[in-house]
């Protein structure tokens, strides 16, 4: 392993085969800013060469909050939901187009878990129904499915929907599947009544029914096909804006060790553009695969400079926790501070002592020991 700088002075780190350490083998050496600035066709070339990501899970959230805070809508207004959807749906569609445009072939988009459907009936029919109906059978979304050649599947517990009296939802799910069955280029899986923790029980029942018919256990692909209607590749990128949690929305079976999780700070209704998604893509392609897919256990994998950088990084961030935050009214926002080493050792001492003193003051009620 050897470190150094390229012809522009950027830091690079290559292994003995000349590939970027921590990235997909054979990709061009690029800084994050250079990657973000590339023409789309160049980004697609890189994704094609890497062979990934092809399957992305995108979980829209924080939309009601964004409508109130960012767009200034009055939640007490009788036409709040109508106005919210008028903002939300075009932006939501652009989000999905953006991910497709950057090389994804399969999108899994969980929009309603079981808990969402436990709300009062008037809320479901007055708020949930109009939004879901537009996504599944609305004219603008139908045009999107045709233009992007998207075949739609809906996954989740349809029997539970029927038992709860939500026949309309099931009708729209079947309608969009039938209308888009001939589309071939891309696939979109809407998750409706799809809580991961609950659906695992239903998956066991599906497996048991398969065994009773065929006297053998289903293969993994057979179980996936029973659940999703088609065989779905494993999720490679999971994006969940606004909060650091999955909200019980990770797609069952196909969300495993290959999935890399990303948590944009603000709702996708506020900002989810090419720059933001390319930051995720760059990290996925250049930073994560080598260290998250391969496992380097030998201390010899680090150069002396890398070991020193990590040592100082640890020293500066001993009191930081990814996922801590604060409350603003009824909502949570992240506040984690990450400190990166500079070119001398003074930074770690200053940052470490500041963090330690601040925490000691909190623990001791304002007095340090």
C-alpha angles and dihedrals in degrees: 000000000000132000129206146123131283125229091281093052095254117144114254133179120200133182124222091277093056096249123133108265109237094021139086111285117261100015119136115264106253137160117233092254092050090050092049090051096051120115111258093250090058091051089050090051089055093047089048092050091048092046090222161133095030099143121053131175113209119186113192111211141153090046097132090047091050092050090056101038104030103029097032097232119163110238089204093059115108090228095046094114093046091051092044092054091048088061098032106049099054090047091046091052090049089052091056093044089053093054092046091047089057094058107275114140100182126045123186111195116180108196106164128034124189092266092057088060094053092074121108116294093242090056092050094049096038100040112014098041097056093048096046092042090056092050094049106033106008117126096237093050091045088056090049091052090052097043094048093037091235121174109207127214126177120211129191139077107316092172089058089052091052092046089053092050097252095133092144092064091052091047092054092045091055092043095056092045091053094045095050099037092110096053113108117172101072139013132216122192114197113201113216120170088359110141106165095217092053098038092060088070091052090049089057089053091050089052092049092051090049090052092050090054101041105022092233138081117264120251117243091258091049091052091048091050092049090052103039100026090242137041108274125197118236117279110260101181125030115192120191115169127206102017140044099240138078097236089220088291104117105126109253121250095359098065106083143117094326093061117102114199125221127183115195109204098230133046116274086236087067100040134353108137138146093276093055095044092046089054087058092045092049093051091046095048101036108025113027112040098064095049099031099039102035117043118224108193100161118097087219088072089079127071115226089253092053093049091050092048091052092045091054091043090055091047092052097047105040093122098042123104125191106230102030118124147140139261124253105188106308094341137086125223128184120250104175112145117207119196122202123202119253125206098287138045097249092085097066094049093049095045094042095048093045092051093044094050093047092052093045089053091053092047095046097042096256100322124100120216 
